[in-house]
Amino acid sequence: MVRQSLTGLLLLLLAANVASSQTLSDYRSPVDVALSPTADWLLAANQTAGTVSLVDLQSGQAIDEIAVGPRPSYVQLCPDGKSALVSVTDAGQLVKVAIARGKLSQVAAIDVGFDPHGVAIMQDGTRAFVALPSGHAVAVVDLVQNRLIELSYPGKSPRYLALTPDDSRLAVGLSGDGSVAVMETVGNSPLYTTRIKGLNVGHMKTSADGKQVYFPWLHYGENIPSPNNIRRGWVLGNRLGRVDLTADKLDEVLSLDTEGNAVADAFGLDVTPDQSHVVISASGTHELLLLRLSDLKMYDVGSTEHIDQELLDDPARFARIPVGGRPMGLQIAPDGKRAYVANYLLDAVQEIDLASRRVTRTISLGEPVEVSLARQGEALFYDGDKSFDRWYSCHSCHYDGGSNAEIFDTRNDRTVGTYKTAPVLWNVSQTFPWTWHGWQENLRSAMQTSFRETMQGKKLQEEEVDALIAYFDQLQPPANPFARDAASSAASATAVARGKAVFHSAKAACADCHAGEHLTDGQMHDVGTNSKRDYYDGYNTPSLLGVYSKTRLLHHGRASSLEELLTEYHAPEEIAGEELSDQEMRDLVAYLKTL
């Protein structure tokens, strides 16, 4: 039944009356919701529209909408129940919004410097913690004076976080390190870090007693994507994680995947007020997962590739609720009977009855918009149905079109055991040729190879390839916080200008290969990083646009920072023959971060 409905939706999208002039910004694309204490209204953060919608749950209508800035990613209601904080990622701001008499108004826009995502607000409403992925930092924000207080650095790429009910501890999901940091809020300092060996950590929720934090994440098994390995859960698999917040213990995990019919891109999560159930959005397989917590067996060691058969045999303990589209952030009503979910591709908020396990309402956030070719491609990009047994989507490795924090053996270069980073996809149609070795000279063929071999799925229809290319052509890299800083700070601008001169100098010779609009010459070069296992000689010059956002650099991902790359693996003196001074190196790094 689930697969039939999804196939029908895809065919409907592909047969739609396409408005080719439309861009992705014509859609609202909600990614998160915040529910009022009385559950009579909610807020939806609309990513591509750059707005927040106010939805009246009595009438089932969106009654107000305001612009907050480019690419909001999270919304959290303040303890007063009359205001909310919105992470406006591409503006580097935390926007405070007030709700009064059915209207929204902006109260403040707080600069946090980087790309805010998850937010956690203290019970007295005086402070908030904000995850800043590209800054590898957690910000502390004063909500009385509406200003940034300080930054702490618990690890790489924190996206989402959660406070204990007594505000004493903060759990931070570190997607760049594959771990969860537990921090003490007094002093804003890390206590310990628990390794989960995974990526794409989703929304987090602490238990009512403050002893544990729940979150979904993507387990990486490090194996090649063969049908057998995929089906066994040895490539990628979705997990529910639980980390102890009182002591440094092994994490507990539960696989969410069913053999032959897996789950893709688990993301949003909430726990019912009575702590009886957890609800998770599986964005790639277009469904919600409902699990009973009271007798849920989780594991700290051993095999967890597939969900326990005893859960599958008992619908009272585990259920998959098809909702269509791309379900994202969600929140459960105070009575524990309903869940509200932001559905990105449906441009709507859905109400789900948790007892009957069905969608009871789909509330549109605006006027219907014809499905453009790029929007069809976006749906395909986030669709786990395109992979073998539904285990993962393009997004699973190319997170939101960017890269990720692991290296993968996709067999795309015709070898086994040559693990490589996932290249970014913005400007992909303009950066000929393709793959790290550049052996693919036809983008359409390269895309078919990715779907058939990396995802072990079926060959794409030609109109599907057209749609994906249209989406990639509209895909934009995230706004660069380092460039924003250089534009507003004279000191930063001066260092960046010096670094640009170094970049283009004969001494560093960076521009010899990283040239042109996309900072790549599209040629193969042997820069001394080859592996004996490589079938092809040399590597395709990667574009440097958005290089600041990558947690692993070079094809093998061994460099974890630009500084390490330029001193350990790709030093200018080994390329151009002349060593840079310490000042030149600092300036060059400052410039590279702004690209």
C-alpha positions in Angstrom: 0.0 0.0 0.0 2.8 2.4 0.9 4.7 1.8 -2.4 1.6 2.1 -4.5 0.8 5.5 -3.1 4.4 6.7 -3.6 4.5 5.5 -7.2 1.2 7.2 -7.8 2.6 10.5 -6.4 5.7 10.3 -8.5 3.7 9.7 -11.7 1.5 12.6 -10.8 4.5 14.8 -10.3 6.1 13.7 -13.6 2.8 14.2 -15.5 2.0 17.5 -14.0 1.5 20.7 -16.0 5.0 22.0 -15.6 5.6 25.7 -15.1 9.2 25.9 -16.3 9.6 29.5 -15.2 9.0 28.7 -11.6 11.9 28.4 -9.2 12.2 26.6 -5.9 11.6 29.8 -4.0 8.0 29.7 -5.3 7.3 27.0 -2.8 7.1 27.2 1.0 8.8 23.9 1.8 8.1 23.8 5.6 10.9 22.1 7.6 9.8 22.5 11.2 6.8 23.3 13.4 6.2 24.7 16.8 2.9 24.0 18.6 1.2 26.3 21.0 0.7 25.1 24.6 -3.0 24.7 24.1 -2.6 23.2 20.6 -4.9 25.7 19.0 -2.3 27.1 16.6 1.2 26.4 15.4 4.1 28.0 13.5 5.7 26.5 10.4 9.2 27.5 9.3 9.2 27.6 5.5 12.7 27.0 4.1 12.6 28.0 0.4 10.1 30.8 1.0 12.1 32.3 3.8 8.9 32.8 5.9 7.1 31.7 9.0 3.4 30.8 8.8 0.8 31.0 11.6 -1.7 28.1 11.3 -5.0 28.2 13.1 -5.8 24.6 14.0 -9.4 25.3 14.7 -10.2 26.4 11.2 -7.3 24.4 9.6 -6.0 27.5 7.8 -2.8 29.5 7.5 -3.9 32.9 8.8 -0.7 34.9 8.7 2.8 34.7 7.3 5.9 36.9 7.6 9.3 37.0 6.0 12.2 36.2 8.4 15.1 35.8 6.0 16.7 33.2 3.7 16.5 29.5 4.6 15.0 29.2 8.0 15.7 25.7 9.4 14.2 25.5 12.9 11.5 27.1 15.0 11.1 26.8 18.8 8.4 28.3 20.9 9.6 30.4 23.9 8.4 29.4 27.4 6.0 32.4 27.5 3.9 30.8 24.7 3.7 34.1 23.0 6.9 34.3 21.1 9.3 32.0 19.2 12.8 31.8 17.9 13.5 31.0 14.3 16.9 29.9 12.9 17.5 31.8 9.7 20.4 29.9 8.4 21.6 31.9 5.4 21.3 35.2 7.3 23.3 33.9 10.3 20.5 35.1 12.5 18.2 34.0 15.3 14.9 35.8 14.6 12.5 36.4 17.5 8.8 36.4 16.4 5.8 37.5 18.5 2.3 36.0 18.2 -0.6 38.1 19.2 -4.3 38.2 18.1 -3.7 36.0 15.1 -0.8 38.0 13.7 3.0 37.6 13.6 5.5 40.3 14.1 9.3 40.3 14.2 10.7 41.5 17.5 14.5 41.1 17.0 17.1 39.6 14.7 20.1 38.4 16.6 23.4 37.9 14.7 25.1 34.6 15.7 27.8 34.7 13.1 27.4 31.4 11.3 24.5 29.2 10.1 22.1 28.6 13.0 20.1 25.3 13.0 18.7 23.7 16.2 17.6 25.8 19.1 17.1 25.0 22.8 15.6 27.6 25.1 16.0 27.7 28.9 12.8 27.4 31.0 13.0 30.9 32.3 13.3 32.3 28.8 16.5 34.2 29.4 18.9 32.3 27.3 19.0 30.0 24.2 21.6 27.6 22.8 22.0 27.5 19.1 23.8 24.9 16.9 26.1 26.4 14.3 27.3 23.6 11.9 29.9 25.5 9.8 31.3 27.2 12.9 31.6 23.9 14.7 30.2 25.8 17.6 27.2 26.2 20.0 26.2 29.8 20.6 24.8 31.1 23.9 22.3 33.9 23.2 20.9 36.4 25.8 17.2 36.6 25.0 16.7 39.7 27.3 19.2 41.9 25.6 18.9 39.9 22.3 22.6 39.4 21.7 25.2 36.7 21.3 27.1 36.0 24.6 29.7 33.4 23.7 30.6 30.4 21.6 31.7 26.9 22.7 33.2 24.2 20.5 32.0 20.7 21.4 32.9 19.1 18.1 32.3 19.2 14.4 29.1 20.2 12.6 26.5 20.4 15.5 23.1 20.7 13.9 20.5 19.9 16.6 20.5 19.9 20.4 18.3 19.5 23.4 18.2 20.7 27.0 17.3 18.6 30.0 14.1 19.8 31.8 16.1 21.3 34.6 18.4 23.2 32.1 21.5 21.7 33.7 22.8 19.8 30.7 22.7 20.1 26.9 22.9 17.3 24.4 24.5 18.2 21.1 24.4 16.0 18.0 27.7 16.3 16.2 27.2 15.2 12.6 30.8 15.9 11.6 32.2 13.7 14.3 29.6 10.9 14.4 29.0 11.6 18.1 26.9 13.2 20.8 28.4 15.7 23.2 26.9 16.2 26.7 27.6 19.7 28.0 27.1 21.5 31.3 25.1 24.6 30.7 26.9 26.4 33.6 30.1 27.4 32.0 28.9 26.0 28.6 31.6 23.3 28.7 31.6 19.7 27.4 31.5 16.9 30.0 31.9 13.9 27.7 31.3 12.8 24.2 29.7 9.5 23.1 30.7 8.0 19.8 27.8 6.7 17.7 29.7 6.0 14.4 27.2 7.7 12.2 26.1 10.9 10.4 23.1 13.1 9.8 22.0 13.3 13.4 18.4 14.6 13.4 16.2 16.4 15.9 16.8 15.6 19.6 14.5 15.2 22.6 15.4 14.6 26.2 13.3 12.3 28.5 11.0 13.9 31.1 13.3 12.8 33.9 16.3 14.4 32.1 18.3 11.1 32.2 18.4 10.4 28.4 18.2 12.0 25.0 16.6 10.4 22.0 17.6 11.2 18.4 17.5 9.6 14.9 20.8 9.2 12.9 22.3 7.4 9.9 24.6 4.5 10.6 27.5 4.0 8.2 28.7 0.4 7.8 31.7 1.2 5.5 30.8 -1.6 3.0 30.4 -1.3 -0.8 26.8 -0.9 -2.1 26.0 -4.3 -3.4 22.4 -5.6 -3.1 23.5 -8.2 -0.5 25.4 -5.6 1.6 22.5 -3.1 1.4 19.9 -5.6 2.3 21.9 -6.7 5.3 22.2 -3.1 6.5 26.0 -3.1 6.0 26.1 0.1 3.9 23.8 2.7 5.5 21.0 2.2 8.0 18.7 4.4 10.0 18.8 4.2 13.8 17.1 5.5 16.9 19.7 6.5 19.4 19.6 7.0 23.1 22.4 8.6 25.1 22.7 8.8 28.9 22.9 12.3 30.2 23.9 11.5 33.7 27.1 9.5 33.1 29.5 8.6 30.3 28.1 5.2 29.1 27.8 3.3 25.9 25.0 4.7 23.7 22.0 2.5 23.1 20.7 2.0 19.5 17.8 0.4 17.7 17.6 -0.2 14.0 14.6 1.2 12.3 15.0 -0.7 9.1 12.9 -3.7 7.9 14.7 -6.2 5.7 13.4 -5.7 2.1 11.6 -2.5 3.0 13.9 -0.2 4.8 13.6 3.4 6.2 15.4 6.3 4.6 16.5 9.6 6.1 15.1 9.6 9.6 15.0 13.2 10.7 12.3 14.7 13.0 11.6 13.2 16.5 9.3 13.8 19.5 8.2 11.9 22.5 4.7 11.8 23.9 4.2 13.8 27.1 3.5 10.6 29.1 6.8 9.1 27.7 4.9 6.2 26.3 5.8 6.6 22.6 8.4 8.1 20.3 7.5 9.4 16.8 10.1 9.8 14.1 9.8 11.2 10.6 11.4 9.1 7.9 11.7 11.8 5.2 13.1 9.6 2.5 10.4 6.9 2.7 7.6 9.5 3.2 6.3 8.2 6.5 6.2 8.5 10.3 7.4 5.8 12.6 5.6 5.2 15.9 7.4 3.1 18.6 6.2 2.2 22.1 8.9 3.2 24.6 7.7 1.4 27.7 9.0 -2.0 26.6 11.4 -1.0 23.9 14.6 -3.0 23.9 17.6 -1.1 22.7 21.2 -2.4 22.3 24.6 -1.1 23.3 26.5 -3.8 21.5 25.8 -6.5 18.9 23.9 -6.7 15.6 21.2 -4.1 15.1 21.0 -4.0 11.3 17.2 -4.8 11.2 14.4 -3.9 13.6 13.5 -6.7 16.0 11.0 -9.2 14.6 8.9 -9.0 17.8 8.3 -5.3 17.1 7.2 -6.0 13.5 4.8 -8.7 14.8 3.1 -6.3 17.2 1.4 -3.2 15.7 0.8 -1.9 19.1 4.6 -1.5 19.6 5.7 -0.4 16.1 3.8 1.2 13.2 4.7 2.9 9.9 2.3 5.6 9.0 2.5 6.7 5.3 2.1 10.5 4.9 3.6 11.1 1.4 5.8 14.0 0.4 8.8 14.7 2.6 7.9 14.8 6.4 10.4 16.8 8.4 10.2 18.4 11.9 7.3 17.3 14.0 5.7 18.0 17.4 3.2 16.0 19.5 0.2 17.7 21.0 0.0 18.0 24.8 -2.7 15.4 25.0 -0.4 12.9 23.2 -3.1 12.0 20.7 -2.0 13.9 17.7 1.2 14.8 15.9 1.8 17.7 13.6 4.5 17.4 10.9 6.0 19.9 8.5 5.8 18.3 5.0 8.4 19.9 2.8 7.2 18.7 -0.6 3.5 19.0 0.1 3.9 22.7 1.2 1.7 21.7 4.1 1.3 20.8 7.7 -0.2 17.4 8.4 -2.2 16.3 11.5 -1.8 12.6 12.3 -4.0 10.7 14.7 -1.7 8.5 16.7 -4.4 6.0 17.8 -5.7 5.3 14.3 -2.3 5.8 12.7 -3.6 7.9 9.8 -3.4 11.5 8.4 -6.6 13.3 9.5 -5.8 16.7 8.0 -3.4 18.2 5.5 -3.3 22.0 5.9 -2.0 23.9 2.9 0.4 26.8 3.7 -0.5 28.8 0.6 -2.1 28.7 -2.8 -1.4 25.6 -4.9 1.7 26.0 -7.1 2.2 24.0 -10.3 5.0 21.4 -10.0 8.0 22.7 -11.9 10.6 20.5 -13.4 13.1 21.5 -10.8 10.7 20.6 -8.0 10.2 17.2 -9.6 14.0 16.8 -9.5 14.1 17.9 -5.9 11.5 15.2 -5.0 13.7 12.6 -6.7 16.8 13.8 -4.9 15.2 13.2 -1.5 13.4 10.0 -2.5 14.6 6.8 -0.8 12.4 4.7 -3.1 15.0 5.2 -5.8 17.5 3.0 -4.0 17.6 -0.8 -3.4 15.0 -1.7 -0.8 14.5 2.0 0.1 17.6 2.2 2.3 18.9 5.7 1.4 18.4 8.7 -1.0 20.8 11.0 -2.8 20.5 13.3 0.2 21.8 10.7 2.6 25.3 11.2 1.3 25.0 14.5 -0.4 23.4 16.3 2.5 21.1 19.0 1.1 23.2 18.9 -2.1 26.5 19.3 -0.2 29.0 16.8 1.1 29.1 14.7 4.2 31.4 13.7 7.1 32.3 10.2 5.9 34.2 8.6 3.0 32.4 6.1 0.8 33.4 3.2 -1.5 30.8 3.6 -4.2 32.6 1.5 -6.8 32.0 4.5 -9.1 35.7 4.6 -10.1 35.7 0.9 -11.0 37.7 -0.2 -8.0 37.0 -1.7 -4.6 38.6 -0.3 -1.4 39.2 3.3 -2.7 37.1 5.3 -0.3 36.3 8.9 -1.3 34.4 11.9 0.0 31.0 12.8 -1.5 31.5 15.8 -3.8 29.1 18.8 -3.6 26.4 19.0 -6.2 25.8 22.7 -6.6 27.0 23.9 -10.0 27.4 20.2 -10.9 26.2 20.7 -14.5 28.8 23.4 -15.0 31.8 21.6 -13.7 32.8 19.1 -16.4 34.0 16.3 -16.1 32.5 14.2 -13.2 33.7 11.9 -10.5 37.0 12.3 -8.6 38.9 10.8 -11.4 36.9 12.7 -14.1 36.3 9.6 -16.2 32.6 10.4 -16.6 32.3 13.0 -19.5 28.5 12.8 -19.8 26.5 14.1 -16.8 23.4 12.1 -17.7 25.5 8.9 -17.8 27.2 9.8 -14.5 23.8 10.2 -12.9 22.6 6.9 -14.2 25.7 5.2 -12.8 25.1 6.7 -9.4 21.5 5.5 -9.3 22.2 2.0 -10.7 25.5 1.3 -8.9 25.8 3.5 -5.8 22.1 3.2 -5.0 21.6 -0.2 -6.7 18.3 1.1 -8.0 16.6 1.1 -11.4 17.7 3.1 -14.4 16.2 6.6 -14.4 13.7 7.6 -17.1 15.0 10.3 -19.3 12.4 12.8 -18.0 13.7 12.0 -14.5 17.2 12.9 -15.5 15.9 16.1 -17.0 14.2 16.9 -13.7 17.3 16.2 -11.6 19.5 18.4 -13.7 16.9 21.2 -13.5 17.0 20.9 -9.7 20.8 20.9 -9.6 20.8 24.0 -11.8 18.7 25.8 -9.2 20.6 24.3 -6.2 22.5 27.0 -4.4 25.3 26.5 -1.9 24.5 27.8 1.6 25.3 31.5 2.2 28.9 31.8 3.3 29.2 33.1 6.9 32.9 33.8 6.4 32.2 36.0 3.4 29.5 37.8 5.4 32.0 38.5 8.1 34.6 39.8 5.6 32.0 42.1 4.2 31.3 43.7 7.6 34.8 43.6 9.2 37.7 45.7 7.9 40.2 43.5 9.6 38.7 40.4 8.0 38.5 42.0 4.6 42.1 43.0 4.7 43.3 39.5 5.6 41.0 38.0 2.9 42.4 40.5 0.3 46.0 39.4 1.2 44.9 35.8 1.0 43.4 36.3 -2.5 46.8 37.7 -3.6 48.5 34.6 -2.3 46.0 32.4 -4.0 46.7 34.0 -7.4 50.5 34.3 -6.9 53.1 32.1 -8.5 54.4 31.2 -5.0 51.2 29.3 -4.1 50.0 28.6 -7.6 46.5 27.7 -6.4 44.8 29.5 -9.4 46.8 27.4 -11.9 44.2 24.7 -11.4 41.4 26.3 -9.3 40.5 28.8 -12.0 37.4 30.2 -13.7 33.9 31.0 -12.4 33.7 27.7 -10.5 37.3 27.6 -9.4 38.2 24.4 -11.3 39.9 23.9 -14.6 38.2 20.6 -15.3 41.5 18.8 -15.7 43.1 15.8 -14.2 46.3 16.4 -12.1 48.7 14.1 -10.2 49.4 16.0 -7.0 50.9 13.1 -5.1 47.7 11.8 -3.4 47.2 8.7 -5.6 46.5 5.3 -4.1 48.0 2.1 -5.4 44.5 0.8 -5.8 43.4 3.6 -8.1 42.5 2.5 -11.6 42.8 6.0 -13.0 45.7 8.4 -12.9 45.3 11.8 -11.4 42.3 13.6 -9.8 39.7 15.9 -11.2 40.3 19.5 -9.8 37.4 20.0 -7.3 35.6 23.3 -7.2 36.5 25.4 -4.2 33.1 27.1 -3.9 31.7 26.4 -0.4 34.9 24.6 0.6 34.5 26.1 4.1 31.4 23.8 4.6 33.3 20.5 4.2 34.4 18.6 7.3 36.7 16.2 5.2 38.9 17.5 2.4 40.6 16.0 -0.6 39.3 12.9 -2.3 40.4 10.6 0.6 39.0 12.9 3.3 42.2 12.7 5.3 42.4 16.5 5.9 40.0 17.7 8.5 40.7 21.4 8.1 42.1 23.8 5.5 45.2 24.3 7.7 45.8 20.6 7.8 45.3 20.3 4.0 47.8 23.0 3.2 50.5 21.7 5.6 50.1 18.0 5.5 48.6 16.7 2.2 48.5 19.5 -0.3 51.2 21.9 0.8 52.0 24.8 -1.7 55.7 24.1 -1.5 55.1 20.6 -2.9 52.9 22.0 -5.7 54.7 25.2 -6.6 58.0 24.6 -4.9 58.0 27.5 -2.5 57.0 27.5 1.2 54.5 30.1 2.5 55.2 32.2 5.6 52.9 31.7 8.6 51.1 35.0 7.8 50.6 34.0 4.1 49.2 30.7 5.2 46.7 32.3 7.6 45.7 34.8 5.0 45.2 32.1 2.3 43.0 30.1 4.7 41.0 33.2 5.5 40.4 33.7 1.7 39.6 30.1 1.0 36.9 30.1 3.7 35.1 33.0 1.9 34.8 31.2 -1.4 
